[in-house]
Amino acid sequence: MTNEVIILGKPNVGKSSIFNVLVGKKLAIVVNEPGITRDLRRKEIQILDSKIILIDSAGISEKYNLFNKEILDFTISTIKKCDLILFVVDGKYGLNFEDQKIISLIRKFDINKLVIINKCESKINDYIENDVNKLGMGQPLYISAEHKLGILELKQCILDKIKKNNEISEIKNFRSDHVITIIGRSNSGKSTLINSLKGEKISITGETPNLTRDPVETQILWKNLKFKIFDTAGISKNTKKLDNIERLTVFETKRKIRLSEIIILTLDINDYFEKFNFKLMRLVVKESRCMIIVINKIDTIHSFSEEYIKNQIYKFYPQINNLPIYFISAKNKVGLKKLMNGIINFLPTWGQRVNTNKLNNWLKKLIINNPHPLYNGKEIKMKYITQVSSSPPKFVLFSNFPKEIKESYKRFLINNLKKTFNFEGVIVTLNFKKSDNPYEINKIN
């Protein structure tokens, strides 16, 4: 198996110099002038017993590149096929807006990344080192391609990254069994959670809110099940004062909720009872997703009662009564095993189907003992019930007066259905329809 490695960075950071020193020959033109490389250069190299296709890319920059759109599109299509990205930073001048644009681009790809700080023949400034460490893309490597300093370490890092990539390639080559999206308010620990689940830093973390803008995607394997996980932008409490970018991130988060099976709602234990958290719960319930609530940052509280917190949440929002709530410290990786095992155990319940005959036998016995109050002197009949989908579980009940069924009676039916057929802790949707023909199922949905 030959892995492909692409060198990315803005113009004049030394990409071609790194390419030449790894190849061992001067194949790429090296001039102290931005924008010299415009085509992608490929060369097969060998590091120890591993064969690698090394790709030297054009510097990504609107300022210097007259053919930027074509080159960018071609570069993106090449990145998608690669196994490792070498992102090169200028050790003399540090990061600027061009670097940030490239960082935003490569974050979208679930590909191994290695940050290289080039031109480090002399000591670099502390602010450059701090800026690079804040990227959340792992420990950077300091080299000088021109003076051939740190090249052996670079080759070893490439081999280590490639080896790790090959170990998980089986996961990437197959469709994920389940899709999880992590949502929550800004700074609730979503990115820390996805980093801890993955076992490496793939999403930026910090005390500053809204560090994550675009959804970050990764995959993990847990007990032979493949999970695709999305880390989403934190949703601000004051949604009325969002700028255009923030509105787009909220829209993208809502879209990810609709496309996912499992939603992990991350709450900070220090403000878990904030009303806005319940708005997020209602958003997930509205989409009928499988919701798991996580109370994060338990390491910041000296003592607390899990039962008290659960009861408070259930009492404030009865519709999610008995929904799974897990207490974790994403930072210290406490409670993550219990969380993932809980998700796996929870999935069969969310995906189960109930036989139609069993449903109607249950309904018949229930309404005999607990009939609905009369409506204008007339009996409200519960004629027929059927399950129209699983994952999420949705049911339709036919009645002669569906619009007149009281909300309290609807809740009574849902709660009893969940208890009888082991849907406890699952969001169940029960819709009511009018039909003279109780077997008119084709029009459901």
C-alpha positions in Angstrom: 0.0 0.0 0.0 1.4 3.4 -1.1 0.3 6.3 1.0 0.0 9.9 -0.4 1.3 12.9 1.5 0.7 16.5 0.4 2.6 19.6 1.5 0.3 22.6 2.0 0.9 26.2 3.0 0.9 29.8 1.8 3.5 30.9 -0.8 7.1 31.2 0.2 7.0 29.2 3.4 9.5 26.6 2.1 7.2 23.8 0.7 9.3 23.1 -2.3 12.5 23.1 -0.2 10.9 20.5 2.1 9.8 18.5 -1.0 13.4 18.6 -2.4 15.1 17.6 0.8 12.7 14.6 1.3 13.1 13.5 -2.3 16.9 14.0 -2.1 17.0 15.9 -5.3 16.3 19.4 -6.5 13.1 18.7 -8.5 11.0 21.7 -7.5 12.1 25.3 -8.3 13.1 27.2 -5.1 13.2 31.0 -5.4 12.6 33.6 -2.7 9.5 34.9 -4.6 5.9 33.9 -3.8 3.8 31.9 -6.2 6.6 30.1 -8.2 5.0 26.6 -7.8 1.7 26.3 -9.7 1.4 22.7 -10.6 1.3 19.7 -8.2 4.6 17.8 -8.3 4.5 14.1 -7.3 7.4 11.9 -6.5 7.6 8.4 -5.0 10.0 8.3 -2.1 11.0 5.6 0.3 11.4 6.2 4.1 12.8 3.0 5.6 10.5 0.2 4.3 7.6 2.5 3.4 6.9 3.8 -0.1 5.2 7.2 -0.1 3.9 9.5 -2.9 5.0 13.0 -1.9 3.1 15.9 -3.4 4.3 19.5 -3.6 1.4 21.9 -3.9 1.1 25.5 -5.1 1.0 28.2 -2.5 -2.6 28.9 -1.7 -3.0 32.7 -1.9 -5.5 35.1 -3.6 -2.8 37.9 -3.5 -0.3 36.2 -5.8 -2.1 33.5 -7.6 -3.8 34.6 -10.9 -5.2 31.1 -11.4 -6.2 30.6 -7.7 -9.7 29.2 -8.3 -8.5 26.5 -10.7 -5.4 25.6 -8.6 -7.5 25.6 -5.4 -10.1 23.2 -6.9 -7.4 20.9 -8.1 -5.6 21.0 -4.8 -8.8 20.2 -2.9 -9.5 17.2 -5.1 -6.0 16.0 -4.5 -6.2 16.5 -0.7 -9.3 14.2 -0.6 -7.2 11.3 -1.9 -4.3 11.9 0.5 -3.5 10.1 3.8 -1.5 12.9 5.4 -1.3 16.7 5.2 2.0 18.5 6.0 0.9 22.0 6.8 4.0 24.4 6.6 4.2 27.6 8.6 6.9 30.3 8.3 9.0 30.2 11.5 10.2 33.8 10.9 6.9 35.6 10.4 4.3 33.2 11.9 0.6 33.0 11.1 -1.4 35.5 9.1 -4.8 35.6 7.4 -3.6 33.4 4.5 -2.6 30.7 7.0 -5.9 30.9 8.7 -7.8 30.4 5.4 -5.8 27.3 4.7 -6.4 26.0 8.2 -10.1 26.5 7.7 -9.9 24.5 4.5 -8.0 21.5 5.8 -10.0 21.3 9.0 -12.9 20.1 6.8 -11.0 16.9 5.9 -10.8 13.9 8.3 -7.2 13.3 7.3 -4.1 13.1 9.5 -2.3 16.4 9.8 1.3 17.4 10.8 2.2 21.1 11.4 5.7 21.9 10.3 7.3 25.2 11.4 10.0 25.8 8.8 12.9 28.3 8.7 13.9 27.5 12.4 17.6 27.8 11.9 17.4 30.5 14.7 15.1 30.6 17.7 11.5 31.5 16.8 9.5 34.1 18.7 7.3 32.8 21.5 4.1 34.3 20.0 4.6 32.2 16.9 4.9 29.1 19.0 1.8 30.0 21.0 -0.3 30.8 17.9 0.6 27.4 16.4 -0.2 25.5 19.6 -3.6 27.1 19.6 -4.5 25.6 16.3 -5.4 22.3 17.9 -3.6 20.3 15.2 -1.2 18.4 17.4 2.4 19.0 18.4 4.3 21.0 15.7 7.7 19.9 14.3 10.4 22.5 14.1 12.8 22.3 11.1 15.0 24.2 8.6 14.7 22.6 5.2 17.4 25.0 3.8 19.9 23.9 6.4 18.6 20.3 6.6 17.8 20.6 10.3 15.2 18.3 11.8 14.7 16.2 8.6 15.3 12.9 10.3 12.6 13.8 12.9 10.3 14.9 10.0 10.7 11.5 8.3 10.0 9.6 11.5 6.9 11.8 12.2 5.6 11.1 8.6 6.1 7.3 9.2 4.3 7.4 12.6 1.4 9.3 11.1 1.1 7.0 8.1 1.3 3.9 10.4 -1.6 5.3 12.5 -3.6 6.1 9.4 -3.2 2.6 8.1 -4.4 1.1 11.4 -7.7 3.0 11.1 -8.1 2.9 7.3 -10.5 0.0 7.7 -12.9 2.2 9.6 -12.7 4.9 6.8 -13.3 2.5 4.0 -16.7 1.3 5.3 -19.9 3.2 6.0 -20.3 4.2 9.6 -22.9 2.2 11.5 -24.2 5.3 13.3 -23.9 9.1 13.1 -23.5 11.2 16.2 -23.7 15.0 16.4 -22.5 16.8 19.5 -24.4 20.0 20.2 -24.6 22.5 23.1 -24.0 26.1 24.1 -20.7 27.8 23.5 -17.9 26.6 25.8 -19.8 23.6 27.2 -16.9 21.3 26.3 -18.1 19.8 22.9 -14.7 20.0 21.3 -13.0 18.6 24.3 -15.4 15.7 24.3 -14.8 14.8 20.6 -11.0 15.1 21.2 -11.2 12.7 24.2 -13.4 10.2 22.3 -11.0 10.3 19.3 -7.9 10.1 21.5 -6.3 13.0 19.7 -6.7 16.8 19.3 -8.8 17.3 16.1 -10.9 20.2 17.3 -9.8 23.5 18.8 -10.5 23.9 22.5 -10.2 26.8 24.9 -12.0 29.2 27.2 -12.9 31.6 24.3 -16.4 30.9 23.1 -17.2 30.0 19.4 -13.7 28.6 18.6 -15.5 25.9 16.4 -17.2 27.4 13.4 -17.5 24.6 10.8 -18.6 21.2 11.9 -15.6 18.9 12.6 -16.0 15.3 11.5 -14.2 12.2 12.7 -14.7 8.5 13.1 -14.2 6.2 16.0 -14.5 2.4 16.5 -16.2 1.3 19.8 -16.9 -2.4 20.4 -16.8 -3.2 16.7 -19.3 -0.5 15.9 -18.2 2.4 13.7 -19.4 5.9 14.7 -19.1 9.0 12.6 -19.1 12.0 15.0 -19.6 15.7 14.2 -18.5 18.5 16.6 -20.7 21.5 15.9 -20.4 25.2 16.5 -21.6 26.3 19.9 -25.1 28.0 19.8 -25.2 31.4 21.4 -27.9 32.1 24.0 -28.8 35.4 22.3 -29.8 34.2 18.8 -31.4 37.5 17.9 -28.0 39.3 17.7 -26.1 36.8 15.6 -24.0 38.0 12.7 -24.2 36.4 9.3 -21.5 33.8 10.0 -23.0 32.8 13.3 -26.4 32.4 11.6 -24.9 30.1 9.1 -23.2 28.0 11.8 -26.6 27.7 13.6 -28.2 26.6 10.3 -25.5 24.0 9.8 -25.9 22.7 13.3 -29.6 22.3 12.8 -29.0 20.5 9.5 -26.5 18.1 11.2 -29.2 17.3 13.8 -31.6 16.3 11.1 -29.0 14.1 9.4 -27.9 12.3 12.5 -29.3 9.4 14.5 -27.8 10.3 17.9 -27.5 13.8 19.4 -25.2 14.3 22.4 -26.4 17.4 24.1 -23.5 18.7 26.2 -24.3 20.8 29.2 -21.9 22.6 31.6 -22.6 21.4 35.1 -22.2 25.0 36.3 -25.2 26.2 34.3 -27.1 23.1 33.3 -30.4 24.6 34.4 -30.1 27.6 32.0 -33.3 27.9 30.1 -31.6 28.0 26.8 -30.4 24.4 27.3 -34.1 23.4 27.3 -34.6 25.2 24.0 -31.9 22.9 22.6 -33.7 19.9 24.0 -36.9 20.9 22.3 -35.1 21.4 19.0 -33.9 17.7 19.2 -37.3 16.4 20.3 -38.9 18.3 17.4 -36.6 16.4 15.0 -37.3 13.1 16.8 -33.6 12.3 17.2 -32.1 9.9 19.8 -30.9 12.3 22.4 -28.3 11.6 25.1 -27.7 14.4 27.7 -24.2 14.8 29.0 -23.4 16.9 32.1 -19.8 17.9 31.5 -17.1 19.5 33.6 -17.9 17.6 36.8 -14.2 18.1 37.7 -15.0 21.8 38.4 -17.6 21.0 41.1 -16.5 19.8 44.6 -19.7 17.8 45.2 -23.1 17.3 43.6 -26.1 14.9 43.5 -26.7 13.2 40.1 -30.2 12.2 41.1 -31.1 15.8 42.1 -29.8 17.2 38.8 -31.7 14.5 36.8 -34.9 15.1 38.7 -34.6 18.9 38.1 -34.3 18.4 34.3 -37.1 15.8 34.1 -39.4 17.9 36.2 -38.8 21.0 34.1 -39.2 19.1 30.8 -41.4 16.0 31.4 -41.3 15.0 27.8 -37.8 13.7 28.2 -38.5 11.8 31.4 -36.0 8.9 31.9 -33.9 10.0 29.0 -30.3 9.0 29.6 -28.2 11.6 31.4 -24.5 10.9 31.9 -22.0 12.8 34.1 -18.5 13.2 32.7 -15.3 15.2 32.6 -14.3 15.3 29.0 -11.1 17.1 29.9 -10.1 14.3 32.3 -11.7 11.5 30.3 -14.0 10.5 33.2 -17.3 8.8 32.4 -16.6 8.4 28.6 -16.6 4.6 28.7 -19.9 4.6 30.5 -21.3 7.1 27.9 -20.3 5.1 24.9 -21.5 1.8 26.3 -24.8 3.5 27.2 -25.2 4.7 23.7 -24.6 1.2 22.3 -27.1 -0.4 24.8 -29.6 2.4 24.0 -29.6 1.9 20.2 -31.7 -1.3 20.1 -34.5 0.3 22.1 -34.5 3.3 19.7 -34.6 1.0 16.7 -37.2 -1.6 17.8 -40.5 -2.2 16.0 -43.7 -3.3 17.7 -46.1 -5.8 16.0 -49.3 -4.1 14.9 -51.5 -6.7 16.6 -49.7 -6.3 19.9 -50.1 -2.5 19.6 -53.9 -2.7 19.0 -54.4 -5.3 21.8 -52.6 -2.9 24.1 -54.7 0.0 22.9 -58.0 -1.9 23.3 -57.3 -2.9 26.9 -56.0 0.6 27.8 -59.0 2.5 26.6 -61.5 0.1 28.2 -60.0 0.9 31.6 -59.1 4.5 30.8 -61.5 6.0 28.2 -61.2 9.5 27.0 -63.7 12.0 28.4 -66.7 12.7 26.1 -66.6 15.5 23.6 -69.9 17.4 23.3 -71.6 14.2 24.6 -70.0 12.1 22.0 -67.5 9.2 22.5 -63.9 9.8 21.3 -62.9 6.5 19.8 -59.3 5.3 19.5 -59.8 3.1 16.5 -56.4 1.8 15.4 -52.7 2.3 16.0 -49.6 1.4 14.0 -45.9 2.0 14.0 -44.8 3.8 10.9 -41.0 4.0 11.5 -38.2 3.0 13.8 -35.0 5.0 14.5 -36.8 7.2 15.4 -39.9 5.4 16.7 -43.1 7.0 15.3 -46.7 5.9 15.7 -50.0 7.0 14.2 -53.3 6.5 16.0 -56.6 6.9 14.1 -59.6 8.5 15.9 -63.0 9.9 15.0 -62.1 13.2 16.7 -58.3 13.4 16.7 -58.2 17.2 17.1 -60.3 17.0 20.3 -58.0 14.6 22.1 -56.7 16.3 25.3 -53.0 16.9 25.7 -53.0 15.2 29.0 -54.6 12.1 27.4 -52.0 12.2 24.7 -49.2 12.2 27.3 -51.0 9.4 29.1 -51.0 7.2 25.9 -47.3 8.0 25.1 -46.1 7.2 28.6 -48.1 4.0 28.8 -46.9 2.9 25.3 -43.2 3.6 26.3 -43.6 1.7 29.5 -45.4 -1.3 28.0 -43.1 -1.8 25.0 -39.8 -0.8 26.6 -39.3 2.6 25.0 -38.3 4.1 28.3 -35.8 6.9 27.9 -36.6 7.2 24.1 -38.3 10.1 22.4 -41.4 8.6 20.9 -43.7 10.5 18.4 -47.4 9.7 18.4 -49.5 11.5 15.8 -53.3 11.5 15.7 -55.2 11.3 12.4 -58.8 11.1 11.4 -59.9 8.2 9.1 -63.1 6.4 8.5 -61.1 3.4 7.3 -58.8 2.3 10.1 -56.6 0.4 7.6 -55.9 3.4 5.5 -52.2 3.2 6.2 -50.8 4.2 2.8 -51.5 7.9 3.6 -49.6 7.9 6.8 -46.6 10.2 7.0 
